[in-house]
Amino acid sequence: MNKINVLDRIVDSLDIEIFIVCKNEKEGKKLGVRLMKDLGFKDTDIVFIEYGNGGARIRLRANIFKAGDHYGWLDFN
């Protein structure tokens, strides 16, 4: 069976939105960045963060391909 790497089929970025229990916005940012690194993403951004009710709502972005990269999805028919 051929193993498919779904990340090769992503055109640009992958967004993840979560609510993380934390003490403040600063800790929420730190935990969000750590989560993305733990998931194996190297190029990440925090797109949105809002602290309240004991945690932070965070939208994180992993940049899979950027302009000029060899796009994995070009190799598929």
ChimeraX commands (.cxc) that place a marker at each C-alpha (Angstrom):
marker #1 position 0.00,0.00,0.00 radius 0.5
marker #1 position 1.32,3.44,-0.91 radius 0.5
marker #1 position 1.77,5.70,2.06 radius 0.5
marker #1 position 0.40,9.20,1.43 radius 0.5
marker #1 position 1.93,12.22,3.16 radius 0.5
marker #1 position -1.06,14.53,3.47 radius 0.5
marker #1 position 1.21,17.48,4.34 radius 0.5
marker #1 position 2.63,17.29,0.80 radius 0.5
marker #1 position -0.87,18.02,-0.50 radius 0.5
marker #1 position -1.37,21.21,1.54 radius 0.5
marker #1 position -1.02,24.23,-0.73 radius 0.5
marker #1 position 0.30,26.71,1.81 radius 0.5
marker #1 position -0.54,26.63,5.54 radius 0.5
marker #1 position -2.35,24.67,8.22 radius 0.5
marker #1 position -4.31,26.52,10.93 radius 0.5
marker #1 position -5.17,25.07,14.33 radius 0.5
marker #1 position -7.55,26.82,16.72 radius 0.5
marker #1 position -7.62,25.74,20.36 radius 0.5
marker #1 position -8.45,26.89,23.88 radius 0.5
marker #1 position -5.51,26.38,26.24 radius 0.5
marker #1 position -5.84,26.64,30.03 radius 0.5
marker #1 position -3.18,29.13,31.17 radius 0.5
marker #1 position -2.45,31.92,33.67 radius 0.5
marker #1 position -2.20,34.78,31.16 radius 0.5
marker #1 position -1.75,35.65,27.48 radius 0.5
marker #1 position 2.04,35.37,27.67 radius 0.5
marker #1 position 1.84,31.79,28.96 radius 0.5
marker #1 position -0.79,30.99,26.34 radius 0.5
marker #1 position 1.54,32.14,23.55 radius 0.5
marker #1 position 4.39,30.08,24.99 radius 0.5
marker #1 position 2.21,26.95,25.21 radius 0.5
marker #1 position 0.84,27.47,21.70 radius 0.5
marker #1 position 4.30,27.75,20.16 radius 0.5
marker #1 position 5.44,24.69,22.11 radius 0.5
marker #1 position 2.45,22.70,20.86 radius 0.5
marker #1 position 3.30,23.46,17.24 radius 0.5
marker #1 position 6.95,22.48,17.78 radius 0.5
marker #1 position 5.86,19.27,19.54 radius 0.5
marker #1 position 3.70,18.48,16.49 radius 0.5
marker #1 position 6.81,18.83,14.32 radius 0.5
marker #1 position 6.16,22.19,12.67 radius 0.5
marker #1 position 9.19,24.46,12.32 radius 0.5
marker #1 position 7.72,27.63,10.76 radius 0.5
marker #1 position 4.75,28.77,12.85 radius 0.5
marker #1 position 2.88,31.97,13.69 radius 0.5
marker #1 position 0.28,33.00,16.22 radius 0.5
marker #1 position -2.50,34.47,14.09 radius 0.5
marker #1 position -4.88,35.33,16.94 radius 0.5
marker #1 position -4.89,35.14,20.74 radius 0.5
marker #1 position -7.48,36.27,23.27 radius 0.5
marker #1 position -7.14,35.59,26.99 radius 0.5
marker #1 position -10.20,35.17,29.23 radius 0.5
marker #1 position -12.09,32.73,31.47 radius 0.5
marker #1 position -8.95,30.98,32.69 radius 0.5
marker #1 position -7.35,30.38,29.33 radius 0.5
marker #1 position -6.53,31.63,25.87 radius 0.5
marker #1 position -8.26,31.08,22.55 radius 0.5
marker #1 position -5.39,30.78,20.09 radius 0.5
marker #1 position -5.25,30.38,16.31 radius 0.5
marker #1 position -1.89,28.96,15.29 radius 0.5
marker #1 position -0.55,28.67,11.75 radius 0.5
marker #1 position 2.03,26.21,10.47 radius 0.5
marker #1 position 3.51,27.35,7.17 radius 0.5
marker #1 position 3.94,24.16,5.15 radius 0.5
marker #1 position 5.02,25.81,1.88 radius 0.5
marker #1 position 6.14,29.38,1.19 radius 0.5
marker #1 position 6.75,31.19,-2.09 radius 0.5
marker #1 position 9.72,29.67,-3.89 radius 0.5
marker #1 position 9.59,26.30,-2.09 radius 0.5
marker #1 position 9.38,23.03,-4.00 radius 0.5
marker #1 position 5.67,22.42,-3.67 radius 0.5
marker #1 position 4.93,18.78,-2.90 radius 0.5
marker #1 position 1.46,19.06,-4.38 radius 0.5
marker #1 position 2.89,19.81,-7.85 radius 0.5
marker #1 position 4.12,16.21,-8.02 radius 0.5
marker #1 position 0.56,14.80,-7.90 radius 0.5
marker #1 position -1.65,14.21,-10.93 radius 0.5
marker link #1:1,2 radius 0.2
marker link #1:2,3 radius 0.2
marker link #1:3,4 radius 0.2
marker link #1:4,5 radius 0.2
marker link #1:5,6 radius 0.2
marker link #1:6,7 radius 0.2
marker link #1:7,8 radius 0.2
marker link #1:8,9 radius 0.2
marker link #1:9,10 radius 0.2
marker link #1:10,11 radius 0.2
marker link #1:11,12 radius 0.2
marker link #1:12,13 radius 0.2
marker link #1:13,14 radius 0.2
marker link #1:14,15 radius 0.2
marker link #1:15,16 radius 0.2
marker link #1:16,17 radius 0.2
marker link #1:17,18 radius 0.2
marker link #1:18,19 radius 0.2
marker link #1:19,20 radius 0.2
marker link #1:20,21 radius 0.2
marker link #1:21,22 radius 0.2
marker link #1:22,23 radius 0.2
marker link #1:23,24 radius 0.2
marker link #1:24,25 radius 0.2
marker link #1:25,26 radius 0.2
marker link #1:26,27 radius 0.2
marker link #1:27,28 radius 0.2
marker link #1:28,29 radius 0.2
marker link #1:29,30 radius 0.2
marker link #1:30,31 radius 0.2
marker link #1:31,32 radius 0.2
marker link #1:32,33 radius 0.2
marker link #1:33,34 radius 0.2
marker link #1:34,35 radius 0.2
marker link #1:35,36 radius 0.2
marker link #1:36,37 radius 0.2
marker link #1:37,38 radius 0.2
marker link #1:38,39 radius 0.2
marker link #1:39,40 radius 0.2
marker link #1:40,41 radius 0.2
marker link #1:41,42 radius 0.2
marker link #1:42,43 radius 0.2
marker link #1:43,44 radius 0.2
marker link #1:44,45 radius 0.2
marker link #1:45,46 radius 0.2
marker link #1:46,47 radius 0.2
marker link #1:47,48 radius 0.2
marker link #1:48,49 radius 0.2
marker link #1:49,50 radius 0.2
marker link #1:50,51 radius 0.2
marker link #1:51,52 radius 0.2
marker link #1:52,53 radius 0.2
marker link #1:53,54 radius 0.2
marker link #1:54,55 radius 0.2
marker link #1:55,56 radius 0.2
marker link #1:56,57 radius 0.2
marker link #1:57,58 radius 0.2
marker link #1:58,59 radius 0.2
marker link #1:59,60 radius 0.2
marker link #1:60,61 radius 0.2
marker link #1:61,62 radius 0.2
marker link #1:62,63 radius 0.2
marker link #1:63,64 radius 0.2
marker link #1:64,65 radius 0.2
marker link #1:65,66 radius 0.2
marker link #1:66,67 radius 0.2
marker link #1:67,68 radius 0.2
marker link #1:68,69 radius 0.2
marker link #1:69,70 radius 0.2
marker link #1:70,71 radius 0.2
marker link #1:71,72 radius 0.2
marker link #1:72,73 radius 0.2
marker link #1:73,74 radius 0.2
marker link #1:74,75 radius 0.2
marker link #1:75,76 radius 0.2
marker link #1:76,77 radius 0.2
view
